[in-house]
Amino acid sequence: MFRKVYGLTVSRYLPRVADRELAAKLQVTGAVLVEGPKACGKTATASQIAATRFEMDRNSTARGSVELNPEYLFDNPTPILFDEWQVVPELWNAVRRAVDDSDRGRGLYVLTGSATPHDDVNRHSGAGRIGVLPMRPMSLFESGHSTGQVSLGALLDGQTQPGRDNGLTLPDLMQRVVIGGWPDLLEATEADARGWIEGYLRQIIEVDVPSFVGRRDPRTLERVLASLGRFVAHSPSTRAIAADVGGDRGPVAATTIYNHLDALERLRLLDNSSAWQPHMRSRSRLRVTPTRYFVDPSIGTAALNVGSQDLLRDLEAAGFHFEALVIRDLRIYAQALGGRIETWRDEAGNEVDAIITLRDGRWAAAEIKMGQQHVDTAAANLIKFADRVDQTRQGAPAALIVITGAGAAGRRRDGVHVTPITALAP
């Protein structure tokens, strides 16, 4: 399939980590909701497995049939894909009923959505019938910018994973931050990508937020996006964001910040890390404020109107945006393993960038360092942190990992794994 994107021709479907997740969920549930931000590849992924496809945002006949003639929709070869289902919120219950009425029961329908509707459809009614698969823009492994020689799953299984980066330099990595993981931008230059993302955010602010979330002040939303760009990989309070958004005019109301953050959440643009709350030997208080990230690092740089050269001139800021890229990839890989990503911080200022927790209770800690010169410090910090965790109650870490921008992968003498992000895979 060929499609035109800002003068570029994108002609192939690259396999996604979510492909297997979707197939597995369809084997056990009647329907699967694939949700994520616009243009992250939900439709293309779902289309690989669908036998019938309805574009609910473009097909007026399909929209009208939800109530008037549901047979037009459901009397088709399955799996049936309902793309952008949130345009017709009533479709949720129609799919639920169709699953209940089917004598087959599994693998019947796929819904894709990039926004939660105004009334936030009660998804509890879909429990046991409609599974949910979060999807994000492409990881470096999916886009071909990681060798994939180091498996996160194997690291968590205790295996040593030797490997090496794929040759991307620091300027190359900064370009991957700015271009992001959007499938439409696989072959784009940085200049074209920045234009695409600028238009993407303008569409979000001017069209999608009013259509699916409710009216918000566009100028305030722009300032909130920029503030979150400045706070990427930090844990600001709502009060701090309000002060930053207000600037010289003074902080805006907290309710205004909550409303605008809610809009971005509903459109799947935010992907914050919750605070990990382990059993600790130390009595120091743990921070519970989430660490702020966008679903793709390119949103943060676009909101700040900075490019790769700007990042290279400010390596401290570049480090935070690099962390955002790594966290995006870790979320994709951990999700495929049935895990989640959180962060750990205490009131004394100690922190660990990512805690990976699997369903079976195994956990690992990762520090993210753009440069090789910080690996020793990061490894020592991980070992110190692991010693502070009450392992009699929490269990020992399955792995301690330092993720870098480049270099070789392997296990150090102290037991800490080191891997460049450009070698990592699920």
LINFENSUL-V392590 format. One line per field, one symbol per residue. phi: phi as a letter, one per 20 degrees, with the letter a starting at -180 (. if undefined). burial: 1 if it has 24 or more other ideal C-beta (glycine too) atoms within 12 Angstrom, else 0. A space follows every 10 residues. Layout:
phi=???
burial=???
//
This chain:
phi=.dbeclnedd cbdegdgfgf fffffffccf bceecrfgme ogffffffde ecccefedef fffffgdebf fgeeebgdfd edelfffcgf fgfffgffff eeeencmecc ddbdbefgel gffgfegndc eccfccgfff ffendcfmfd efffgfenef cfrbfdnfeg gffffffffm dfgfdgdeff ffffffffff fffgfedfff fddpfcfgff ffffgfffff egmdcfffff ffffffmfen fefffffgff ffffffemed bfefefcefd ffeffeedff eebefbffff fffelcdfff ffecfffgff ffgffffgff ffffgfendc dcccbdfenf bcfbddcefe nfbbccddcf dffdffffff fffffffeff ffdenfffad cdddeboedr dffeneecbf fecebf
burial=0000010001 0001111110 1110110011 1111111111 1111111111 0111011010 0110110001 0011000111 1111111111 1111111110 0000011111 1111111000 1010010011 1111111111 1110111111 1111110000 1011110101 0111111111 1111111101 0011111101 1001100110 1110010001 1111111111 1111110100 1101100000 0100011011 1111111111 1111110101 0000011011 1111111111 1111011101 1100001111 1111111111 1111111011 1111110001 1111111100 0111111111 1001100110 1110110110 0001001111 1111111011 1000011111 111111
//
